[in-house]
Amino acid sequence: NHTVLKGHKNSILQLNWNGVGDLLFSACTDFTAAIWNVEYGVRLKKIKDHSSFVNSIYATKKGQQYFATASDDGTCKIFDIRMR
């Protein structure tokens, strides 16, 4: 193992790397998504904007730094990585 990332409370449903490969995005059944710095093994942001499971997460590979989440609450939300 290179790094173990701890912080979610339930099953992780999806992982996605950013375009550079230094950030990892996770979607979880604990109703949260997260952004991780893999080199240091720390969670940079915890996103708690959904009211049900976060099923998927996807980060842009170039250009503006955005990521999108989709949830069982019936919503898809787009976030700017630099915010919050």
Phi, psi and omega in degrees: 000137174276309183210143173251124181259119181243141178162332176280153183257347182222194183297137175268126185265333180205147173235148180208133177273151170283177184295330181276330180093010180263347179240142176241136180250138180229145176241135191223157177282359176274016178074015181236162168235161181213156173243130185239141168266109186288324181301319182261351178069034182236149174277125179273322182215144172241122183256119183241047185261003180249154180254012176206187182308138171266111186275327183211159180212141180214132179253146176296148182265335176211168179078218181301147182268089179238159168216154182237145175237151175229142190224160173293351176282001176087010181242154170239129183236142180246133183234149171271125183302327184284346183272160171075000000 
